[in-house]
């Protein structure tokens, strides 16, 4: 129990740092107004964060409407404030204090903001998706829909015997039909576990690192990074971007991509300048990564343009004919942040060396040993996900507040909530 708590606290430090950063008011530093670097290239340098709260996909209520009026923005700001005051809170748990469910729920209760809490002003645009014109992710191909269904069925099978899911429909229990221990519990996943399903851990098992999603393994940094924090530093011939916990170096070159047999977690980037815009072509992703259902065939065209001293525009087009019916494009306005107030941001961090993952595996082995000796419950009945909030209304609001992830039933995910299909941890 103590080891599992230490693991959770290790992960929590990452989230706390990110949440604190995103709540800081944007204050551009004195050097942000430079137009060119000392060697004559457009200056994109600075610390940037998403400027407005805008859903990735256009909600149904805004169908056919690309922008909101000033009056509509004002009304939605008021609606958000009202929702934040009345929405069910994470702390309103029903799990008995001191139980495993209560302990695992304490992580989210303490460190993650509630779905309606967002310091950014609501933007006039109705979706981050600028193309297609309907502001929606294009339909997934039948092959990807089938893969997602198979992964979802496997996840639900491993959750059906969990005792917590017999008591409440917590977020981890969404869609679970209680039953006996599934014979599939000893099976490997039908596909490599890359992305989290529904934003939480993928499978309710801890036999080895591969049972955990990439974020739990400190491999969560992915491209495209939509809505995340960018710290950009330039040098002649290269642009370096520090994201939340990982770094990327983009060579400015006319050289071709690495050979197609070489695959990388974050692809292979090649940049060039088109006027004041940095254009980056990214290919060669690994089949062990996943973005909205796309894996090794993902192709990105990114465009970074500094609009003024305070604003950076990030535009990215996603192409993968094996995943989507057509390409789609996202546009994000990013605001300059105070680099002095956020100086600590330049320290990449994840689980403090990923010791937490080792501790979670040790805790699972202790559970196995206790059960074998008749001193503990069957691990198949225990929740290795986050089963602690115990509040079905909150779980429902959190599910609806997740945005950006391709849904596991083969249709695009909810369009409300965050613009990035991030771990949400």
N, C-alpha and C positions, 0 to 999 in steps of 0.2 A: 504493500500500500504506500509506504513512504517513498519507494523508488518511483512509483507511478506519479506521485505528487511532484517529485523533483523534476520528472520529465515534463510534466505539464507546465511547471513554472519556467523551465528553460525555454519552451516554445513561446510562452506568454511574453517574455521580455522582448521578443521580436515584434509582436503585435503592439505592445504598449508604446514602443519607440515610434512605430509607424503612425499610430493614432495621434500621439502627441505632436508629431511633425505636421500632420495634415491639418491640425487645428490652429496652427500658427498663421497669423495674418500675413498676406503677401506684401513684402516690402523690398523692392528692388534695391540692390546695392549701387554704389556710386559709379562703378565701371560698366554697368549694363547697357549704357547708351552707345557704346562704341559700335561703329558700322563695319569696320574692317579690322582684322588682326594685324599684327606688326608685319606679317609677310604677305598681306594683301588679300586674304580670303575673307568672305563674310563671317562675322563674329556671332556664333551661336552660344557662346559660353555663358554659364550661369546655372542656377538651381531652379528647376521649373516643376510646377505641379498643376494639375487640372484646374482650370479657372472656374467653371460652372458645373452645377449638378445637372446633368443631362443623361437620360437613359440611353443605353447603347442602341436599342431598337425602339421604333415609334410605337407608343401605346395605342390600343384600339380606339380610345376616345379622341385621339388626335389624327386618325386616319385621314389622309388627304391634306393635312396641314403641316407645312414645313416649319413655320415659326409661330410663336405666340405673340399676342399683343402685350403692351405694357400692362394693361389692366389684368390680363390673364396671368401674367407672371406674378403680379402683386397678390392676386387671389390664391395662387398656388403656394406662395410663400406663407400666407396666412393658414392655408389648409395643412401645410406641413407642420407648422408650429402647433396647430391643434391636435394633429395626429400624434406628435411626439409627446404631448401631455396626456393623451388618453390611451395610447397603444399599450398592449400587455408588455410588461418588462421582463427582461431575462431574470431578474432577481426574484420574481414571483414564482418560486419553485414549489413543487409539491412533494419532491423526493424527501424522505425522512433524513434529518440532519445526521451526518456521520456515515451514511451508506455510501456504497461505491458510486451510485448515480449522483448523489449530492456532491461528492468529491470531484468527479469528472466534470460536472456542470459548473464548478466554481471558476474554472478557467475562463469560459466565455462570459460569465457573469461579471467578472472583474475587469477583463481587458478588452473586450470588443464592444464597439458602439452599437446601440440598438438600431434596427433598420431605418427608422425615421430621423435619426440624429445625423445631420450632415452640415458642416460649417460653410460649405460653398453656397453662394447664391444660385437660385434656379435660373437657368439660361433660357433665352428666347427660342433656340432651336428645339425641335421636338424629338430629335434623335441624333446620336453621334454618327450614325450611318448616313452618309451623304449620297450614296448610290448603292443600290437601286433607289429610284425616286420615292418608293413607298417606305423607305427607312427601315427595312426588315432584312434579316439575314436570308439569303436565297435558300431555297429548299435543299435539304440534304439528299444525296444520291441514295437509292435503295440499299446499296452495299453498306454504307455507313449507318443507315437506320437499323439494319439488321445487326451490325456489330454492337450498337448501343443497346438494342433490346437484349442481346445475349449477355452483355455485361450486367445489365440491370437485373435480369433474372438470376444471375449468379449471386449478386449482392443480396437480393431479397431472400434467396435460399439460405444464406449464412446468417441472416438476421431472424429467421422465423422462430428459432428456439430461444431467443433472448428474453429473459424474464421481464426486463424493463418495458419491452414492447407489448406485453400482455396487460400492462397497467395504464399506459398512456400512449398517445401518438406524438412522441417527441420528434424532433426533426430527423434524427437518425432512424426512426421507426416509420417514417412516412411510406405508405404503401405496403407495409409488412402484414402478412396474414399469419398470426401465431400458429405454430405447429411443432412437431417433434424435431429432433436434431436431423438436419438434412444429410442424406448420404453424399451430397456434393461437398461436404465440409473438407474432405481430404483432397479434393481435386485442385489442380492448378487453375488459375483464372483462364477463361477462354481466349483472352488476349492480354498482351502486356499491360500491366497496370501503369498508366501514364497520368491521366488527368483524374482529379477527384470527381466523383459523381455527386451531383447536387451540392457541390462545394465542400463536402466533408470527406473524411477518410473513405477509401473505396470499399474495402471488404472487412467484415468483422472477424478478423483473424490476425494473429501476430506470430506466425511460424517462422518468418524471416523478413528481411528488409523489403523484399519484393511484394509483400502483402500491403505495404504502405504506399500512399500516393507520393508523387514526386516532392511535394512541399514538405512532407514529414521527413524526407530523405535529404533535405536541403538542396534540392534540384528544381525548385519551383520557378526560378527565373525563366521567363519564356518570351518569345517574340510572336506577334507584336505586343509591345507593352503599351496598352491603351489606358490612359488615365493614371498610370503610375507616376512616380517621381523620377525626374531625369536630372542628373548633374553632368553637364557637358563641359569638357576640357578639350582644347584643340592644340595641335602642334603641326608643323609643316608635314604634310603627307598623311595625317591621321586625325580622326576625331574619336575621342574616348567618351563613353557614356557610362556613368555609374547609376545603376538602378537600386532598388531596395534589396541589397544583399548580393548583387553580382555586378560584374563589370564587363563591358564590351568595347573592343577596339575596332574601328572601321577604317580600313586603309583607303586612302584616296588614290585610286589607281585605274589604269585601263587593262590591267592583267585579268585573264579569265578566272572563273571560279575554279576551285580545286576539282579534281576528277570526281565523277558522279558516284564512284564507289566509296568515297570518303564522306561519312555522315557525322554530323555534330549536333549536340543538344540544342544549340541556338542557331544552327545553320551557318552558312558561309556568306559574309557580307562583303560587298564591293561598292565603294562610294565614288561619286563624282559631283562636280558643281554644275548646275544649270542656272546661270545668273546668280541670284542671291539664295538659291535653294540647294540644300544638300540632298541629293537623290541617292538612295541606297537600294541595291538589288540584293535580295537574300534568298539563297537556295540551299540545297544539300542538308535538309533537316533529317534528324534520326527518326526511325520508326518508333522509337521509344518516347517520343514527345507527342503532344496532342494539343491542338488549338481548335476549339469548336468542332471537333471531329476530324480535323485534318492532321495527318501525320507526315510521313516522309516526302509527300508530294507537294507540300506547302511552298508557295512562291510569294514573296512579298516585294512590293515596291514602296519604299518609305520616302517621304519628303519632309524635310525640316526647313522652315522659313521663319526668320525673325521679322515679325511685323512692325515692332517698335521696341523701345527700350524695356517695355514691361510685358511683352507678349511674344510667345513662340507658337507657331502653328505646326502641328504634327498631322500629316495626312498619310494613310497607309492603305494600299490596295491588296486584298487577299485573293490569290488565284489557286485553284486546285480542282480540276475537272473531275477528279475521282471522289471529291467530297461535296462540292456545291454545284448547282445547275449553272451558275454563272459567277464571275468575279464580283466582289463588293468592296466598297471604300468607306473608311471612317475618317472623320476630321475632328481634331481636338484642339481647342485653344488652351494654352498653358500660361500661367502667370509666374512672373519672376518672384522668387522667395528671398528672404533675408539670409544671406550666406553666413553672417555672423551668428545669428540666433540659431541656425541649423548646422553649426560647425560639426557637431557630433555625428551628423548624418553620413559623413564620409567613412564611417567604420562599418564595413559589411559584417553582417551578423546572421547567424541561423543556428539555433539550439546550442550556442556556445561550443562550437566544434562538433555538433551533432551527437553529443554525449546523451542527449535525451532519447534518441532512437535506441541506443544500446540499453538504456535503463528500461524503456518500454518492453524490449524483448526479454530482458532479465525478469521483469515483473510477470510476463506471460509464462516464462518457464517456472517461476515460483507457483503460479496458479496450476500449471500442469502437475507439478510435484505434489502439491497439496491434494489435488483431486485423486491422484494415483494412490495416495496414502489414506484416502477416506476422510480427509480433514477439510475439504472445501468443495464448492459446487463444481459441476461440470463446466469447463471453460466455454463450451458451446452455448451455455445459457447466460454467459456474461457479456456485457457490452464493452467492446474495445474501441468504440467510436465515442462520440460525445452524447451521452444519454442522461444528462443531468438536469435540464431545465424543467422537464416534467410538466410543461404548460402547453397544451395543444393549440391554444389561440396564439401564443407567441410563436410556436413552431410554424404555424400556418403563415403568420405575417413575415417571418424570416424567410420562408420558402418563396413567398411572393416578392420579397425584396431583393432576391438574388437576380442579377441581370448579367447577360453576356454569355452564359453557357449554353451550348446546344443541348436541347432537352433529350432525355434518354428514351422518349417514345418516338423519336425521329422528327419531331417538329421543333422549330426554334423556341428557345427558352423565354421565360417571362421578360418583358421589356422594361419593367420598372426596376428601380434600385440603382446599384452601382453600374458605371459604364464598363468596367473591366470584369471579365469573368475570372476574378481572382479567387484565391483560396478562401478569402473571407475569414481568416483565422485570427 
